[in-house]
Amino acid sequence: MAFKRRFTPRRKFCRFCADSDLPLNYKRPDILRDFVTERGKIIARRITGTCSHHQRLLTTEIKRARQMALLIFTSTHASDVKKKSTL
Ligand SMILES: [Zn+2]
């Protein structure tokens, strides 16, 4: 399985601080999806580089998005996740 690396390890910065136009809202699952894994887990701050303030907001919005069924809880709930080999 090819893992798509979105964030380069050496250049870390908070995307929400860097781009004030980037909405941090549960209504934008397309953006929130960048901060969760394929399996729907929230990616740790040390990986994404998001600052503590925005990570906190992000976590809240992701959880809210889950309740609104805009984001997946696990990969089993997603219809668009390709079948993964468990072997
Ligand atoms: Zn920030």
PDB file of the backbone (N, CA, C, O) and the ligand in Angstrom, with CONECT records:
HET     ZN  A 101       1
ATOM      1  N   MET A   1       0.844  -1.193   0.000  1.00  0.00           N
ATOM      2  CA  MET A   1       0.000   0.000   0.000  1.00  0.00           C
ATOM      3  C   MET A   1       0.882   1.247   0.000  1.00  0.00           C
ATOM      4  O   MET A   1       1.739   1.421   0.867  1.00  0.00           O
ATOM      5  N   ALA A   2       0.664   2.072  -0.948  1.00  0.00           N
ATOM      6  CA  ALA A   2       1.472   3.288  -1.043  1.00  0.00           C
ATOM      7  C   ALA A   2       0.910   4.348  -0.097  1.00  0.00           C
ATOM      8  O   ALA A   2      -0.280   4.662  -0.125  1.00  0.00           O
ATOM      9  N   PHE A   3       1.772   4.876   0.717  1.00  0.00           N
ATOM     10  CA  PHE A   3       1.329   5.896   1.659  1.00  0.00           C
ATOM     11  C   PHE A   3       1.666   7.271   1.113  1.00  0.00           C
ATOM     12  O   PHE A   3       2.822   7.577   0.821  1.00  0.00           O
ATOM     13  N   LYS A   4       0.652   8.080   0.985  1.00  0.00           N
ATOM     14  CA  LYS A   4       0.843   9.416   0.437  1.00  0.00           C
ATOM     15  C   LYS A   4       1.288  10.357   1.558  1.00  0.00           C
ATOM     16  O   LYS A   4       0.557  10.583   2.523  1.00  0.00           O
ATOM     17  N   ARG A   5       2.463  10.884   1.416  1.00  0.00           N
ATOM     18  CA  ARG A   5       2.992  11.776   2.443  1.00  0.00           C
ATOM     19  C   ARG A   5       2.606  13.220   2.119  1.00  0.00           C
ATOM     20  O   ARG A   5       3.065  13.796   1.133  1.00  0.00           O
ATOM     21  N   ARG A   6       1.785  13.767   2.939  1.00  0.00           N
ATOM     22  CA  ARG A   6       1.313  15.122   2.698  1.00  0.00           C
ATOM     23  C   ARG A   6       2.251  16.156   3.307  1.00  0.00           C
ATOM     24  O   ARG A   6       2.388  17.265   2.790  1.00  0.00           O
ATOM     25  N   PHE A   7       2.881  15.792   4.386  1.00  0.00           N
ATOM     26  CA  PHE A   7       3.689  16.762   5.106  1.00  0.00           C
ATOM     27  C   PHE A   7       5.144  16.347   5.071  1.00  0.00           C
ATOM     28  O   PHE A   7       5.504  15.221   5.414  1.00  0.00           O
ATOM     29  N   THR A   8       5.959  17.277   4.652  1.00  0.00           N
ATOM     30  CA  THR A   8       7.384  16.985   4.675  1.00  0.00           C
ATOM     31  C   THR A   8       7.892  17.116   6.104  1.00  0.00           C
ATOM     32  O   THR A   8       7.520  18.063   6.796  1.00  0.00           O
ATOM     33  N   PRO A   9       8.713  16.213   6.556  1.00  0.00           N
ATOM     34  CA  PRO A   9       9.101  16.202   7.964  1.00  0.00           C
ATOM     35  C   PRO A   9       9.898  17.418   8.406  1.00  0.00           C
ATOM     36  O   PRO A   9       9.835  17.807   9.573  1.00  0.00           O
ATOM     37  N   ARG A  10      10.644  18.022   7.494  1.00  0.00           N
ATOM     38  CA  ARG A  10      11.504  19.108   7.985  1.00  0.00           C
ATOM     39  C   ARG A  10      10.828  20.472   7.996  1.00  0.00           C
ATOM     40  O   ARG A  10      11.212  21.350   8.769  1.00  0.00           O
ATOM     41  N   ARG A  11       9.817  20.657   7.136  1.00  0.00           N
ATOM     42  CA  ARG A  11       9.158  21.968   7.158  1.00  0.00           C
ATOM     43  C   ARG A  11       7.807  21.855   7.843  1.00  0.00           C
ATOM     44  O   ARG A  11       6.794  21.561   7.209  1.00  0.00           O
ATOM     45  N   LYS A  12       7.810  22.088   9.116  1.00  0.00           N
ATOM     46  CA  LYS A  12       6.558  22.009   9.864  1.00  0.00           C
ATOM     47  C   LYS A  12       6.064  23.405  10.198  1.00  0.00           C
ATOM     48  O   LYS A  12       6.817  24.260  10.664  1.00  0.00           O
ATOM     49  N   PHE A  13       4.817  23.607   9.954  1.00  0.00           N
ATOM     50  CA  PHE A  13       4.208  24.860  10.384  1.00  0.00           C
ATOM     51  C   PHE A  13       2.712  24.628  10.518  1.00  0.00           C
ATOM     52  O   PHE A  13       2.138  23.712   9.929  1.00  0.00           O
ATOM     53  N   CYS A  14       2.118  25.477  11.302  1.00  0.00           N
ATOM     54  CA  CYS A  14       0.678  25.371  11.482  1.00  0.00           C
ATOM     55  C   CYS A  14      -0.008  25.931  10.244  1.00  0.00           C
ATOM     56  O   CYS A  14       0.152  27.103   9.902  1.00  0.00           O
ATOM     57  N   ARG A  15      -0.762  25.086   9.591  1.00  0.00           N
ATOM     58  CA  ARG A  15      -1.394  25.519   8.342  1.00  0.00           C
ATOM     59  C   ARG A  15      -2.467  26.575   8.583  1.00  0.00           C
ATOM     60  O   ARG A  15      -2.763  27.392   7.711  1.00  0.00           O
ATOM     61  N   PHE A  16      -3.041  26.541   9.779  1.00  0.00           N
ATOM     62  CA  PHE A  16      -4.112  27.508  10.061  1.00  0.00           C
ATOM     63  C   PHE A  16      -3.534  28.869  10.432  1.00  0.00           C
ATOM     64  O   PHE A  16      -4.152  29.906  10.191  1.00  0.00           O
ATOM     65  N   CYS A  17      -2.336  28.853  11.024  1.00  0.00           N
ATOM     66  CA  CYS A  17      -1.661  30.123  11.300  1.00  0.00           C
ATOM     67  C   CYS A  17      -1.096  30.694  10.006  1.00  0.00           C
ATOM     68  O   CYS A  17      -1.137  31.902   9.773  1.00  0.00           O
ATOM     69  N   ALA A  18      -0.566  29.802   9.167  1.00  0.00           N
ATOM     70  CA  ALA A  18       0.073  30.255   7.936  1.00  0.00           C
ATOM     71  C   ALA A  18      -0.952  30.816   6.954  1.00  0.00           C
ATOM     72  O   ALA A  18      -0.677  31.783   6.243  1.00  0.00           O
ATOM     73  N   ASP A  19      -2.128  30.206   6.919  1.00  0.00           N
ATOM     74  CA  ASP A  19      -3.152  30.637   5.980  1.00  0.00           C
ATOM     75  C   ASP A  19      -4.415  30.993   6.755  1.00  0.00           C
ATOM     76  O   ASP A  19      -5.187  30.122   7.155  1.00  0.00           O
ATOM     77  N   SER A  20      -4.603  32.277   6.955  1.00  0.00           N
ATOM     78  CA  SER A  20      -5.747  32.712   7.757  1.00  0.00           C
ATOM     79  C   SER A  20      -7.067  32.512   7.013  1.00  0.00           C
ATOM     80  O   SER A  20      -8.139  32.590   7.612  1.00  0.00           O
ATOM     81  N   ASP A  21      -6.986  32.255   5.713  1.00  0.00           N
ATOM     82  CA  ASP A  21      -8.204  32.012   4.943  1.00  0.00           C
ATOM     83  C   ASP A  21      -8.665  30.568   5.041  1.00  0.00           C
ATOM     84  O   ASP A  21      -9.780  30.223   4.649  1.00  0.00           O
ATOM     85  N   LEU A  22      -7.778  29.728   5.575  1.00  0.00           N
ATOM     86  CA  LEU A  22      -8.117  28.314   5.673  1.00  0.00           C
ATOM     87  C   LEU A  22      -9.144  28.122   6.785  1.00  0.00           C
ATOM     88  O   LEU A  22      -8.837  28.324   7.960  1.00  0.00           O
ATOM     89  N   PRO A  23     -10.337  27.740   6.420  1.00  0.00           N
ATOM     90  CA  PRO A  23     -11.371  27.618   7.442  1.00  0.00           C
ATOM     91  C   PRO A  23     -11.166  26.386   8.319  1.00  0.00           C
ATOM     92  O   PRO A  23     -10.846  25.298   7.839  1.00  0.00           O
ATOM     93  N   LEU A  24     -11.360  26.595   9.618  1.00  0.00           N
ATOM     94  CA  LEU A  24     -11.280  25.488  10.577  1.00  0.00           C
ATOM     95  C   LEU A  24     -12.687  25.273  11.089  1.00  0.00           C
ATOM     96  O   LEU A  24     -13.110  25.863  12.083  1.00  0.00           O
ATOM     97  N   ASN A  25     -13.391  24.423  10.390  1.00  0.00           N
ATOM     98  CA  ASN A  25     -14.811  24.287  10.666  1.00  0.00           C
ATOM     99  C   ASN A  25     -15.265  22.889  10.284  1.00  0.00           C
ATOM    100  O   ASN A  25     -14.782  22.309   9.312  1.00  0.00           O
ATOM    101  N   TYR A  26     -16.202  22.354  11.062  1.00  0.00           N
ATOM    102  CA  TYR A  26     -16.680  21.000  10.780  1.00  0.00           C
ATOM    103  C   TYR A  26     -17.415  20.930   9.446  1.00  0.00           C
ATOM    104  O   TYR A  26     -17.625  19.847   8.900  1.00  0.00           O
ATOM    105  N   LYS A  27     -17.803  22.087   8.929  1.00  0.00           N
ATOM    106  CA  LYS A  27     -18.506  22.088   7.652  1.00  0.00           C
ATOM    107  C   LYS A  27     -17.552  21.927   6.475  1.00  0.00           C
ATOM    108  O   LYS A  27     -17.973  21.847   5.321  1.00  0.00           O
ATOM    109  N   ARG A  28     -16.267  21.882   6.787  1.00  0.00           N
ATOM    110  CA  ARG A  28     -15.283  21.702   5.729  1.00  0.00           C
ATOM    111  C   ARG A  28     -14.497  20.401   5.936  1.00  0.00           C
ATOM    112  O   ARG A  28     -13.305  20.429   6.239  1.00  0.00           O
ATOM    113  N   PRO A  29     -15.171  19.278   5.770  1.00  0.00           N
ATOM    114  CA  PRO A  29     -14.484  17.997   5.979  1.00  0.00           C
ATOM    115  C   PRO A  29     -13.349  17.767   4.999  1.00  0.00           C
ATOM    116  O   PRO A  29     -12.440  16.981   5.263  1.00  0.00           O
ATOM    117  N   ASP A  30     -13.405  18.463   3.853  1.00  0.00           N
ATOM    118  CA  ASP A  30     -12.319  18.312   2.881  1.00  0.00           C
ATOM    119  C   ASP A  30     -10.997  18.797   3.462  1.00  0.00           C
ATOM    120  O   ASP A  30      -9.934  18.265   3.141  1.00  0.00           O
ATOM    121  N   ILE A  31     -11.076  19.821   4.328  1.00  0.00           N
ATOM    122  CA  ILE A  31      -9.861  20.324   4.962  1.00  0.00           C
ATOM    123  C   ILE A  31      -9.513  19.488   6.190  1.00  0.00           C
ATOM    124  O   ILE A  31      -8.351  19.154   6.420  1.00  0.00           O
ATOM    125  N   LEU A  32     -10.525  19.159   6.966  1.00  0.00           N
ATOM    126  CA  LEU A  32     -10.289  18.354   8.168  1.00  0.00           C
ATOM    127  C   LEU A  32      -9.661  17.010   7.806  1.00  0.00           C
ATOM    128  O   LEU A  32      -8.877  16.443   8.567  1.00  0.00           O
ATOM    129  N   ARG A  33     -10.023  16.525   6.636  1.00  0.00           N
ATOM    130  CA  ARG A  33      -9.548  15.209   6.203  1.00  0.00           C
ATOM    131  C   ARG A  33      -8.022  15.176   6.068  1.00  0.00           C
ATOM    132  O   ARG A  33      -7.402  14.116   6.151  1.00  0.00           O
ATOM    133  N   ASP A  34      -7.436  16.346   5.862  1.00  0.00           N
ATOM    134  CA  ASP A  34      -5.979  16.404   5.789  1.00  0.00           C
ATOM    135  C   ASP A  34      -5.337  16.122   7.136  1.00  0.00           C
ATOM    136  O   ASP A  34      -4.147  15.820   7.215  1.00  0.00           O
ATOM    137  N   PHE A  35      -6.126  16.220   8.187  1.00  0.00           N
ATOM    138  CA  PHE A  35      -5.562  16.072   9.529  1.00  0.00           C
ATOM    139  C   PHE A  35      -6.016  14.795  10.213  1.00  0.00           C
ATOM    140  O   PHE A  35      -5.813  14.612  11.414  1.00  0.00           O
ATOM    141  N   VAL A  36      -6.625  13.928   9.448  1.00  0.00           N
ATOM    142  CA  VAL A  36      -6.936  12.604   9.960  1.00  0.00           C
ATOM    143  C   VAL A  36      -6.325  11.563   9.035  1.00  0.00           C
ATOM    144  O   VAL A  36      -6.097  11.823   7.854  1.00  0.00           O
ATOM    145  N   THR A  37      -6.067  10.401   9.575  1.00  0.00           N
ATOM    146  CA  THR A  37      -5.503   9.339   8.760  1.00  0.00           C
ATOM    147  C   THR A  37      -6.596   8.724   7.887  1.00  0.00           C
ATOM    148  O   THR A  37      -7.774   9.063   8.005  1.00  0.00           O
ATOM    149  N   GLU A  38      -6.183   7.828   7.023  1.00  0.00           N
ATOM    150  CA  GLU A  38      -7.139   7.124   6.173  1.00  0.00           C
ATOM    151  C   GLU A  38      -8.157   6.364   7.014  1.00  0.00           C
ATOM    152  O   GLU A  38      -9.293   6.133   6.601  1.00  0.00           O
ATOM    153  N   ARG A  39      -7.720   5.992   8.184  1.00  0.00           N
ATOM    154  CA  ARG A  39      -8.607   5.237   9.060  1.00  0.00           C
ATOM    155  C   ARG A  39      -9.457   6.144   9.939  1.00  0.00           C
ATOM    156  O   ARG A  39     -10.248   5.666  10.753  1.00  0.00           O
ATOM    157  N   GLY A  40      -9.296   7.436   9.777  1.00  0.00           N
ATOM    158  CA  GLY A  40     -10.144   8.367  10.508  1.00  0.00           C
ATOM    159  C   GLY A  40      -9.580   8.835  11.828  1.00  0.00           C
ATOM    160  O   GLY A  40     -10.264   9.502  12.605  1.00  0.00           O
ATOM    161  N   LYS A  41      -8.334   8.488  12.081  1.00  0.00           N
ATOM    162  CA  LYS A  41      -7.716   8.933  13.331  1.00  0.00           C
ATOM    163  C   LYS A  41      -7.146  10.342  13.166  1.00  0.00           C
ATOM    164  O   LYS A  41      -6.660  10.715  12.098  1.00  0.00           O
ATOM    165  N   ILE A  42      -7.219  11.097  14.231  1.00  0.00           N
ATOM    166  CA  ILE A  42      -6.654  12.444  14.191  1.00  0.00           C
ATOM    167  C   ILE A  42      -5.128  12.329  14.233  1.00  0.00           C
ATOM    168  O   ILE A  42      -4.568  11.640  15.086  1.00  0.00           O
ATOM    169  N   ILE A  43      -4.476  13.008  13.306  1.00  0.00           N
ATOM    170  CA  ILE A  43      -3.019  12.947  13.226  1.00  0.00           C
ATOM    171  C   ILE A  43      -2.400  13.834  14.300  1.00  0.00           C
ATOM    172  O   ILE A  43      -2.824  14.971  14.507  1.00  0.00           O
ATOM    173  N   ALA A  44      -1.400  13.301  14.971  1.00  0.00           N
ATOM    174  CA  ALA A  44      -0.769  14.007  16.083  1.00  0.00           C
ATOM    175  C   ALA A  44      -0.157  15.321  15.627  1.00  0.00           C
ATOM    176  O   ALA A  44       0.299  15.468  14.493  1.00  0.00           O
ATOM    177  N   ARG A  45      -0.165  16.252  16.537  1.00  0.00           N
ATOM    178  CA  ARG A  45       0.331  17.599  16.269  1.00  0.00           C
ATOM    179  C   ARG A  45       1.793  17.594  15.846  1.00  0.00           C
ATOM    180  O   ARG A  45       2.206  18.379  14.992  1.00  0.00           O
ATOM    181  N   ARG A  46       2.562  16.713  16.446  1.00  0.00           N
ATOM    182  CA  ARG A  46       3.984  16.672  16.110  1.00  0.00           C
ATOM    183  C   ARG A  46       4.223  16.204  14.679  1.00  0.00           C
ATOM    184  O   ARG A  46       5.298  16.423  14.121  1.00  0.00           O
ATOM    185  N   ILE A  47       3.231  15.565  14.094  1.00  0.00           N
ATOM    186  CA  ILE A  47       3.348  15.149  12.696  1.00  0.00           C
ATOM    187  C   ILE A  47       2.932  16.274  11.767  1.00  0.00           C
ATOM    188  O   ILE A  47       3.634  16.585  10.804  1.00  0.00           O
ATOM    189  N   THR A  48       1.794  16.883  12.054  1.00  0.00           N
ATOM    190  CA  THR A  48       1.268  17.885  11.138  1.00  0.00           C
ATOM    191  C   THR A  48       1.888  19.252  11.358  1.00  0.00           C
ATOM    192  O   THR A  48       1.912  20.077  10.444  1.00  0.00           O
ATOM    193  N   GLY A  49       2.391  19.503  12.565  1.00  0.00           N
ATOM    194  CA  GLY A  49       2.993  20.800  12.851  1.00  0.00           C
ATOM    195  C   GLY A  49       1.983  21.848  13.273  1.00  0.00           C
ATOM    196  O   GLY A  49       2.332  23.013  13.464  1.00  0.00           O
ATOM    197  N   THR A  50       0.747  21.442  13.418  1.00  0.00           N
ATOM    198  CA  THR A  50      -0.284  22.377  13.838  1.00  0.00           C
ATOM    199  C   THR A  50       0.003  22.877  15.255  1.00  0.00           C
ATOM    200  O   THR A  50       0.390  22.096  16.124  1.00  0.00           O
ATOM    201  N   CYS A  51      -0.183  24.150  15.480  1.00  0.00           N
ATOM    202  CA  CYS A  51       0.097  24.699  16.798  1.00  0.00           C
ATOM    203  C   CYS A  51      -0.964  24.223  17.795  1.00  0.00           C
ATOM    204  O   CYS A  51      -2.042  23.771  17.409  1.00  0.00           O
ATOM    205  N   SER A  52      -0.635  24.333  19.077  1.00  0.00           N
ATOM    206  CA  SER A  52      -1.507  23.766  20.106  1.00  0.00           C
ATOM    207  C   SER A  52      -2.890  24.407  20.073  1.00  0.00           C
ATOM    208  O   SER A  52      -3.901  23.738  20.282  1.00  0.00           O
ATOM    209  N   HIS A  53      -2.920  25.672  19.815  1.00  0.00           N
ATOM    210  CA  HIS A  53      -4.206  26.371  19.775  1.00  0.00           C
ATOM    211  C   HIS A  53      -5.095  25.809  18.672  1.00  0.00           C
ATOM    212  O   HIS A  53      -6.259  25.483  18.906  1.00  0.00           O
ATOM    213  N   HIS A  54      -4.543  25.699  17.482  1.00  0.00           N
ATOM    214  CA  HIS A  54      -5.338  25.226  16.358  1.00  0.00           C
ATOM    215  C   HIS A  54      -5.603  23.733  16.420  1.00  0.00           C
ATOM    216  O   HIS A  54      -6.639  23.257  15.956  1.00  0.00           O
ATOM    217  N   GLN A  55      -4.659  22.996  16.998  1.00  0.00           N
ATOM    218  CA  GLN A  55      -4.877  21.557  17.134  1.00  0.00           C
ATOM    219  C   GLN A  55      -6.082  21.300  18.031  1.00  0.00           C
ATOM    220  O   GLN A  55      -6.875  20.388  17.798  1.00  0.00           O
ATOM    221  N   ARG A  56      -6.193  22.129  19.061  1.00  0.00           N
ATOM    222  CA  ARG A  56      -7.311  21.991  19.982  1.00  0.00           C
ATOM    223  C   ARG A  56      -8.629  22.263  19.261  1.00  0.00           C
ATOM    224  O   ARG A  56      -9.601  21.522  19.410  1.00  0.00           O
ATOM    225  N   LEU A  57      -8.642  23.339  18.479  1.00  0.00           N
ATOM    226  CA  LEU A  57      -9.834  23.667  17.710  1.00  0.00           C
ATOM    227  C   LEU A  57     -10.125  22.578  16.682  1.00  0.00           C
ATOM    228  O   LEU A  57     -11.269  22.180  16.464  1.00  0.00           O
ATOM    229  N   LEU A  58      -9.059  22.123  16.070  1.00  0.00           N
ATOM    230  CA  LEU A  58      -9.167  21.099  15.040  1.00  0.00           C
ATOM    231  C   LEU A  58      -9.807  19.819  15.585  1.00  0.00           C
ATOM    232  O   LEU A  58     -10.705  19.239  14.975  1.00  0.00           O
ATOM    233  N   THR A  59      -9.318  19.404  16.742  1.00  0.00           N
ATOM    234  CA  THR A  59      -9.854  18.199  17.378  1.00  0.00           C
ATOM    235  C   THR A  59     -11.350  18.341  17.630  1.00  0.00           C
ATOM    236  O   THR A  59     -12.130  17.419  17.388  1.00  0.00           O
ATOM    237  N   THR A  60     -11.729  19.512  18.120  1.00  0.00           N
ATOM    238  CA  THR A  60     -13.146  19.760  18.382  1.00  0.00           C
ATOM    239  C   THR A  60     -13.961  19.683  17.102  1.00  0.00           C
ATOM    240  O   THR A  60     -15.036  19.083  17.070  1.00  0.00           O
ATOM    241  N   GLU A  61     -13.439  20.295  16.052  1.00  0.00           N
ATOM    242  CA  GLU A  61     -14.170  20.324  14.789  1.00  0.00           C
ATOM    243  C   GLU A  61     -14.232  18.937  14.145  1.00  0.00           C
ATOM    244  O   GLU A  61     -15.235  18.575  13.530  1.00  0.00           O
ATOM    245  N   ILE A  62     -13.170  18.179  14.291  1.00  0.00           N
ATOM    246  CA  ILE A  62     -13.162  16.826  13.733  1.00  0.00           C
ATOM    247  C   ILE A  62     -14.197  15.966  14.448  1.00  0.00           C
ATOM    248  O   ILE A  62     -14.940  15.213  13.819  1.00  0.00           O
ATOM    249  N   LYS A  63     -14.234  16.090  15.763  1.00  0.00           N
ATOM    250  CA  LYS A  63     -15.214  15.315  16.529  1.00  0.00           C
ATOM    251  C   LYS A  63     -16.637  15.734  16.174  1.00  0.00           C
ATOM    252  O   LYS A  63     -17.548  14.911  16.091  1.00  0.00           O
ATOM    253  N   ARG A  64     -16.796  17.029  15.969  1.00  0.00           N
ATOM    254  CA  ARG A  64     -18.102  17.539  15.560  1.00  0.00           C
ATOM    255  C   ARG A  64     -18.471  17.000  14.182  1.00  0.00           C
ATOM    256  O   ARG A  64     -19.606  16.585  13.948  1.00  0.00           O
ATOM    257  N   ALA A  65     -17.503  17.012  13.281  1.00  0.00           N
ATOM    258  CA  ALA A  65     -17.737  16.513  11.931  1.00  0.00           C
ATOM    259  C   ALA A  65     -18.121  15.039  11.942  1.00  0.00           C
ATOM    260  O   ALA A  65     -18.935  14.586  11.137  1.00  0.00           O
ATOM    261  N   ARG A  66     -17.518  14.299  12.872  1.00  0.00           N
ATOM    262  CA  ARG A  66     -17.864  12.876  12.991  1.00  0.00           C
ATOM    263  C   ARG A  66     -19.323  12.718  13.391  1.00  0.00           C
ATOM    264  O   ARG A  66     -20.040  11.868  12.863  1.00  0.00           O
ATOM    265  N   GLN A  67     -19.744  13.546  14.324  1.00  0.00           N
ATOM    266  CA  GLN A  67     -21.131  13.467  14.776  1.00  0.00           C
ATOM    267  C   GLN A  67     -22.087  13.808  13.641  1.00  0.00           C
ATOM    268  O   GLN A  67     -23.199  13.284  13.573  1.00  0.00           O
ATOM    269  N   MET A  68     -21.652  14.675  12.768  1.00  0.00           N
ATOM    270  CA  MET A  68     -22.478  15.068  11.636  1.00  0.00           C
ATOM    271  C   MET A  68     -22.290  14.106  10.461  1.00  0.00           C
ATOM    272  O   MET A  68     -22.823  14.322   9.372  1.00  0.00           O
ATOM    273  N   ALA A  69     -21.532  13.054  10.701  1.00  0.00           N
ATOM    274  CA  ALA A  69     -21.284  12.037   9.674  1.00  0.00           C
ATOM    275  C   ALA A  69     -20.586  12.607   8.447  1.00  0.00           C
ATOM    276  O   ALA A  69     -20.763  12.118   7.331  1.00  0.00           O
ATOM    277  N   LEU A  70     -19.794  13.644   8.672  1.00  0.00           N
ATOM    278  CA  LEU A  70     -19.030  14.215   7.569  1.00  0.00           C
ATOM    279  C   LEU A  70     -17.653  13.563   7.468  1.00  0.00           C
ATOM    280  O   LEU A  70     -17.013  13.564   6.416  1.00  0.00           O
ATOM    281  N   LEU A  71     -17.221  13.009   8.598  1.00  0.00           N
ATOM    282  CA  LEU A  71     -15.943  12.304   8.616  1.00  0.00           C
ATOM    283  C   LEU A  71     -16.181  10.889   9.119  1.00  0.00           C
ATOM    284  O   LEU A  71     -17.173  10.590   9.785  1.00  0.00           O
ATOM    285  N   ILE A  72     -15.240  10.045   8.774  1.00  0.00           N
ATOM    286  CA  ILE A  72     -15.387   8.659   9.182  1.00  0.00           C
ATOM    287  C   ILE A  72     -14.834   8.446  10.583  1.00  0.00           C
ATOM    288  O   ILE A  72     -13.924   9.154  11.015  1.00  0.00           O
ATOM    289  N   PHE A  73     -15.382   7.476  11.281  1.00  0.00           N
ATOM    290  CA  PHE A  73     -14.809   7.063  12.556  1.00  0.00           C
ATOM    291  C   PHE A  73     -13.694   6.065  12.295  1.00  0.00           C
ATOM    292  O   PHE A  73     -12.576   6.195  12.794  1.00  0.00           O
ATOM    293  N   THR A  74     -14.038   5.069  11.499  1.00  0.00           N
ATOM    294  CA  THR A  74     -13.055   4.056  11.126  1.00  0.00           C
ATOM    295  C   THR A  74     -13.172   3.781   9.639  1.00  0.00           C
ATOM    296  O   THR A  74     -14.130   4.200   8.990  1.00  0.00           O
ATOM    297  N   SER A  75     -12.204   3.084   9.114  1.00  0.00           N
ATOM    298  CA  SER A  75     -12.190   2.819   7.682  1.00  0.00           C
ATOM    299  C   SER A  75     -13.353   1.919   7.255  1.00  0.00           C
ATOM    300  O   SER A  75     -13.748   1.913   6.089  1.00  0.00           O
ATOM    301  N   THR A  76     -13.887   1.169   8.199  1.00  0.00           N
ATOM    302  CA  THR A  76     -14.959   0.243   7.839  1.00  0.00           C
ATOM    303  C   THR A  76     -16.240   0.991   7.487  1.00  0.00           C
ATOM    304  O   THR A  76     -17.114   0.464   6.798  1.00  0.00           O
ATOM    305  N   HIS A  77     -16.336   2.219   7.968  1.00  0.00           N
ATOM    306  CA  HIS A  77     -17.535   2.994   7.691  1.00  0.00           C
ATOM    307  C   HIS A  77     -17.451   3.742   6.370  1.00  0.00           C
ATOM    308  O   HIS A  77     -18.455   4.224   5.846  1.00  0.00           O
ATOM    309  N   ALA A  78     -16.255   3.829   5.849  1.00  0.00           N
ATOM    310  CA  ALA A  78     -16.078   4.631   4.650  1.00  0.00           C
ATOM    311  C   ALA A  78     -16.368   3.803   3.409  1.00  0.00           C
ATOM    312  O   ALA A  78     -15.926   2.662   3.276  1.00  0.00           O
ATOM    313  N   SER A  79     -17.111   4.401   2.521  1.00  0.00           N
ATOM    314  CA  SER A  79     -17.403   3.703   1.283  1.00  0.00           C
ATOM    315  C   SER A  79     -16.355   4.011   0.230  1.00  0.00           C
ATOM    316  O   SER A  79     -16.183   3.259  -0.730  1.00  0.00           O
ATOM    317  N   ASP A  80     -15.659   5.119   0.417  1.00  0.00           N
ATOM    318  CA  ASP A  80     -14.699   5.518  -0.608  1.00  0.00           C
ATOM    319  C   ASP A  80     -13.285   5.012  -0.331  1.00  0.00           C
ATOM    320  O   ASP A  80     -12.374   5.228  -1.130  1.00  0.00           O
ATOM    321  N   VAL A  81     -13.108   4.338   0.804  1.00  0.00           N
ATOM    322  CA  VAL A  81     -11.794   3.780   1.095  1.00  0.00           C
ATOM    323  C   VAL A  81     -11.649   2.473   0.328  1.00  0.00           C
ATOM    324  O   VAL A  81     -12.496   1.582   0.387  1.00  0.00           O
ATOM    325  N   LYS A  82     -10.559   2.405  -0.377  1.00  0.00           N
ATOM    326  CA  LYS A  82     -10.341   1.208  -1.174  1.00  0.00           C
ATOM    327  C   LYS A  82     -10.060   0.005  -0.285  1.00  0.00           C
ATOM    328  O   LYS A  82      -9.533   0.123   0.821  1.00  0.00           O
ATOM    329  N   LYS A  83     -10.419  -1.109  -0.792  1.00  0.00           N
ATOM    330  CA  LYS A  83     -10.219  -2.342  -0.050  1.00  0.00           C
ATOM    331  C   LYS A  83      -8.750  -2.544   0.272  1.00  0.00           C
ATOM    332  O   LYS A  83      -7.879  -2.443  -0.592  1.00  0.00           O
ATOM    333  N   LYS A  84      -8.503  -2.832   1.539  1.00  0.00           N
ATOM    334  CA  LYS A  84      -7.127  -3.041   1.941  1.00  0.00           C
ATOM    335  C   LYS A  84      -6.911  -4.509   2.215  1.00  0.00           C
ATOM    336  O   LYS A  84      -7.760  -5.196   2.782  1.00  0.00           O
ATOM    337  N   SER A  85      -5.772  -4.959   1.805  1.00  0.00           N
ATOM    338  CA  SER A  85      -5.424  -6.347   2.088  1.00  0.00           C
ATOM    339  C   SER A  85      -4.985  -6.458   3.534  1.00  0.00           C
ATOM    340  O   SER A  85      -4.130  -5.701   3.994  1.00  0.00           O
ATOM    341  N   THR A  86      -5.566  -7.395   4.238  1.00  0.00           N
ATOM    342  CA  THR A  86      -5.186  -7.582   5.644  1.00  0.00           C
ATOM    343  C   THR A  86      -4.125  -8.663   5.783  1.00  0.00           C
ATOM    344  O   THR A  86      -3.669  -8.976   6.883  1.00  0.00           O
ATOM    345  N   LEU A  87      -3.748  -9.221   4.650  1.00  0.00           N
ATOM    346  CA  LEU A  87      -2.743 -10.277   4.701  1.00  0.00           C
ATOM    347  C   LEU A  87      -1.352  -9.693   4.828  1.00  0.00           C
ATOM    348  O   LEU A  87      -0.373 -10.437   4.885  1.00  0.00           O
TER     349      LEU A  87
HETATM  350 ZN    ZN A 101      -2.026  27.757  14.484  1.00  0.00          ZN2+
END
